[in-house]
Amino acid sequence: MPVLRHTSACVVDTSSSPFARLRPLPVNAVRLDDAFWGPRRQLAREVSLPLQHEYLERTGRLDNFRRAAGQQEGPFEGLYFNDSDVYKWLEAAAWFLATDPDPALAQLVDRVVAMVAAAQQPDGYLDTYYILGNLAARWTELPRSHELYCAGHLFQAAVAHFRATGKTTLLDVARRFADCICDTFGPEESGRQPGTDGHPEIEMALAELARATSDRRYLEQALYFLNARGYGLAGGDEYRQDHKPFRELDQMVGHAVRAVYLAAGAADLYAETGDPTLRETLERLWLDMATTKLYVTGGIGARHEGESFGKPYELPNERAYAETCAATGNVLWNWRMLLLTGEARFADLLELALYNGVLAGYSLDGRAYFYVNPLADDGSHRRQPWFACACCPPNVARLLASLPGYFSSVSDQGIWVHLYARSTADITLPGGQQVRLHQHTRYPWEGGIEIEVDGAGEFSLFLRVPAWCEDGASVRVNGQTAADPAPGRYVEIRRAWRRGDTVELSLPMPPRLLASHPYVAENAGRVALTRGPLVYCIEQADHPGIELRDLVLPGDAAISAEDRPDLLGGVVALRTHARLVPPGPAWDGTLYRTARGDESSASAREVELLAIPYYAWANREPGRMQVWLRRAPI
């Protein structure tokens, strides 16, 4: 067994991955003290994490481990994959310990880790559903059992816990279970059991466990599980990502969370092996998703049936599924693609999904969650504090906990800044020099970013210019124009830096109107309001007595941005005028009639329209909401 060396906590550690272009910073290398993400992480730490632990207790998820260890009597409670919620909570707690050491939280984590360890079987197996039910049936129901999925979340929690604390208590549990899995599964000719899980997760987890332990066996096992797909071992269908061998995939289909988790695992394996067929497949899948199956919010998954992708351009609004976990998976996949390539398009999509698709799933008070994130609603859809299938709450918690690790990375050339917020980053460059970057900004409300360089030496600073910034970004160093940045690219500033040098990046963010591809039938004649990285919506609470479906934006609508510190925790809202155009009286009691040109009422009147960030909807009294608005021809 190799000697384990504790390293600082990383989201995904590609430090020694031979085919990764960028290397992430440790989670605890970046301190977020901004007014946007800082309070949200604090809320997740102080409110969401304790409440989620309370629900793990209340719903029997922790009791399942006590019972499996023989410490308590009783049968298994809940859904067969409930162990994974405990592991995701542990991962979230570990990342918070990395950035905000807290003795009380550390003690609670130690207790939960001990509970998990006590339930482990002598041969390393650990799944309380089968331990408490029919242990003889373990590994016989892989298409539905989620055994390897749960194991994957255990491994990710163990790596996070080890990196954050230096302790191997959970990592030892993970290694014993991983060894059990490696001894069990493989090609039939090896004398092992062929198989792979119906829910991908184990692939990226084993890759990360291999990095943390320097045990290549785990990497080889992850590659086996990926290669085993497409032969009916996991159910043989699109829903389980088992309809084709991975390298033959050409579009994103089936269960959206499973699809992006599998892609993230394949990206990890490409980072370690450099297999060009993996990279080619990942590129095909990403283009299919980004150009035909992606909601304007960065959400994915059009259908409630199977929580799945639809056909190309099938993106219904009110019936959108867009699961919070799917948006989280979208962040995880795009993060890996960014590390592999250094291409801004992946950071752009990561940012879009983070600010909109993920954050909408989390209430402003940190106490409730959306499982499903529609882009239009009649007021009946509300966040819940917990779910019987509770994958989303701890997924949000672990992403927010690890968020500092997504802001910057390094390469042989220098420092890359992907996301913007008031923060301080402590960076060690490959040559060993220490650099501290201080970011000063009100992003995402304003597009001015000042970066103070506290360090010296020659290296490049790469700053992302988002694709949405179409109005003339600019960069100045010490007051002098330094580069000509282009949207959707990283601008490189290479120089011999001196302590105190200041970089000013200006990203103009006027309100924009977005249109859908003409094949997205439901959005024909409609536009979405955006500003910077944020997608906006209109909500009934701001338009009392108005039927939102009757609002029509003028073709030349003037839209202004307005600071509203009093609204929804402090936002920049968008204000404009619209016409209220209800159906004419000829439509009363009629669903269809002969088309006559002007189908609207002659009694249209002008009203004021206020749009709020999409992530903040449904935090007030129930009422209609919509993202896509009718627009009159110019």
Secondary structure, 3 states (H helix, E strand, C coil): CCCCCCCCCECCCCCCCCCCCCEECEHHHEEECCCCHHHHHHHHHHHHHHHHHHHHHHCCHHHHHHHHCCCCCCCCCCCCCCHHHHHHHHHHHHHHHHHCCCHHHHHHHHHHHHHHHHHCCCCCCCCHHHHHCCHHHCCCCHHHHCHHHHHHHHHHHHHHHHHHHCCCHHHHHHHHHHHHHHHHECCHHHCCECCCCCCCCHHHHHHHHHHHHCCHHHHHHHHHHHHCCCCCCCCCCCCCCCCCCHHHCCCCCCEHHHHHHHHHHHHHHHHHHCCHHHHHHHHHHHHHHHHHCECCCCCECCECHHHECCCCCCCCCCCCCCCHHHHHHHHHHHHHHHHHHCCHHHHHHHHHHHHHHHHHHECCCCCCECCCCCCEECCCCCCECCCCCCCHHHHHHHHHHHHHHHCEEECCCEEEECCCCCEEEEEECCCCCEEEEEEEECCCCCCEEEEEEECCEEEEEEEEECCCCCCCCEEEECCEEEECCCCCEEEEEEEEECCCEEEEEECCCCCEEECCCCCCHHHCCEEEEEECCEEEEEEHHHCCCCCHHHEEECCCCCCEEEEECCCCCCEEEEEEEEEECCECHHHCCCCCCCCCCCCECCCCEEEEEEEEEHHHCCCCCCCCEECEEEECCC
